[in-house]
Amino acid sequence: MTAVARHPIVVSGYAAVVAALAGLLLAAVAGTAPGDAVNALVEGMAGTPYAIGGSLNSAAVLALIAVGFTVAHRAGLVNVGGEGQLAVGGVAGAAAGLALPESIPAVAGVPVLLIAGFAGGAAWASIAGLLKARRGTSEVITTLLLNFVGLGVLGLAVHEEVFLRQPVTSAETLPQSAPLPAGARLPLIGSAESPATLIVVLAVAAAIVTAVVLRHTATGLRLTSAGFSPAASARLGLPVGRLEAGGLAVAGGLAGTAGACLVATAPYVLAEHFSSGYGFTGLVVGLLARGSLTAVLAVALLFGLLTNGGINLQLAVGVPAATVQIVQSLLVVLVAASLGRKR
């Protein structure tokens, strides 16, 4: 394979075609005409301004998590705690947003919510970072276990009125927060028919800034050195522990920002399952991108399109949800196999 043919973006494109063909076959087996399935998939991915905006929002959430994963990976760490960091970031963002006055303008309220989300996710990831730096504890184990604790924090926050649950007025009151004030909601970036929000701009900006920092600054060089050879870097006087903890904190912060953005997007409430598994999917995007920030954006967009298209497949033509999950899993396996093969 040539260098171009094995680039993560190209490989992902090939894998997407094969996975789509497999999905059409599964849909036909389930009794859905291939033409109807294709139309529903395309309609759900990019058939309307609403579908395009929804796909972009999903892709942006995944991209933020994957960019953070790339930062930690450059420092030699594997952050598998995106789901917990996203959950805690969402809780922190919701708490900050609900504390704001109703009259606050978006130019002041949105930054407060985003900063709170970043701080919450970074603080959560720092638990694993400090254990890694001071005790040498595997960050894979600690970030994985912290996912469950973070989801527990989320559940506690939305089920207890003393925390963030909306006042219970009847037996039908849902376990979720009250709606955020208008000034803490992410503004739309397109037409009124599209739900695309500021998170799309944030994700692209995060990828660009991260690429510049990692490739063209002393901090990026230090992170790369620490990830490539911690022992040699320590002998050269680099603060390897601080670099590892810092890389993991940034990864958690970006995941937390994604969580805050989800809360600040319609319906503007913190609910128990608001993350929809984005943290784990973002991990997959980061793994498949293999350190390329350009590939992060491309693979995240691919998964965002598939997510929205899969939802429409279920709603429009009744394709079982398991079919969509099989297609996504097959896509991951194909990309991983193609990129991991010996050349």
Summary of the structure (lengths in Angstrom):
residues: 343
radius of gyration: 20.5
end to end distance: 7.1
largest distance: 64.4
contacts: 1306
relative contact order: 0.23
helix: 72%
strand: 2%
